[in-house]
Amino acid sequence: MSITYSIGDLAREFDLTTRAIRFYEDLGLLEPQRTGPGGRSRVYSGRDRTRLKLTLRAKRLGLSLTEAKEIIQMYDSPRDTGAQLKKFLDVLAAHRKQLESQMTDLQANLDELKTHEKEARALLAKTVKPAKTAKATKA
């Protein structure tokens, strides 16, 4: 008998809300069995748990849920593993390029911010007189 999970089990394990899990289900990333009166209870398989884990990993890598679904579905199909891995590498390369571009932009922003801080500190130093000088003037 295979291990099954409730929506609450998966929510606790992956620190998600049940609403998020239902959202992934609506997107077709998870396919739980329906049980109970009117099919209201969801029972998730080990396969669903793995798919959820892969979905969350893809999100951490910056992939969209559509891209995550596409890659996960490739592993469900009996297609050639080489083609699947090439597609995965292509997606990762595109995201790496995007992140590197964002990093370059962020570094430029940080450099500009440091320049403005330095200029502001220099201006402040010129306008603020030391406390000892102010006391000496009063005396």
N, C-alpha and C positions, 0 to 999 in steps of 0.2 A: 504494500500500500504506500502511495507517495504522500509526502508531507504537503499539507495545505495551510493556507494562511487566511485570516480574516482581514478586513480592511484596517481594523484597529491594530492588528499585529504588525502590518507593514508600516502603518503610520508611526507607531512607536519605534520600530527598528530603524527607520530612515529619517526620523524626526520631521515628519510631514503632517499636514492636516489631511483628514479624510477627504476634504474637498479637493485638495491637490491630486490625490490618487484618483478620484472620480474624473477629474479633468484629463489626466493621462489616459484614463479608460475611454473617455469621449473622443480623444484623438486617435484611438486605436492602438496605443502603445501597450495596453494591458487588455487581456481578454478573460476576465474571471467567469467561472461557472455561476449560474444563478440557482439558488436553492430556496427552500422554504415556501410559505404561502405566497402565491403571486410572483415568485422569483425575486423577492425583495432582498434576500441576503446574497452577498457576494462571497465566493470562495476562490481564493487565488492559488495558483499552482506554483511549484518551484520555478517553472518557466517564466511566470508572471513576475516573480520576485527578481529573477535574473534580469529580465527586461527593464524593470524599474531601476535596478542598480545601474545598468548600462545607460539608461536615460539620464539619471542624475550625474553620472560620470561625464556624459556628453555635454550636459549643461555647464558643469564646472570647466570644461574645456572651451566653452564659449560657442558651442554649436547650437543652432536653433532646434526646436523640437521637431520640426519637419526633417531636418538633416539627421537628427538622432533616429527618428522613425525609419528613414530610408536605409540607414546603415544597419539598424537592428533587423529590419525585414530581410536584408541581404543575407544575414546569418541564418534566418529561418528557411531560406530557400535552398534548394539543392544545387545551386549554381557553383561555378568554379571559385574556389577559395582565393586564388590569385587575383581574380577580378575584384572580389570583395575587398581584399587588402589594398589593392591599388586605389579603389574609390575612397577608402578610409584615409589613405595617405594623402590623396588629393585634397580632401576636405580639411585634414589637419594642416596641410601646407598653406591653404588659403587662410585659415584662421591664424596661423603663425604669422603670415605676412601682415594681416590686419592688426594683430597685437603688437608687432614690431613697429608698425607705423604709429599706432597709438602711443607706444612707449617713446618714440622719437618726439611726438608732439608734446607729451607730458614733460619730457626733459627740457624742451625748449621753453615751456611755460614756467617750469621751476627755475631755470636760468634767468628768465626775465623777472620773475618775482624776487629772486635774490638781488638782482641789480637794483630794483626799485627799493628794496629794503635798505640796501647799502646807501643809496642816495638819500633816502628819508632820514636815516640815522645821522648822516653827515650834516644835513640841513638842521636837524634837531640839535646837534652838538654846537652849531654856530649860534643858534637862537637862545639856548638855555645857558645862563651863566652859572658857574659853580656856586654852591651854597656859601662857602667861605667868603667869596668875593662880595656877595650881597650883604653879609654881616659887617664886613670891613667898611663898606660904603656908608652904612647907617651910623657907624661910630664916629 
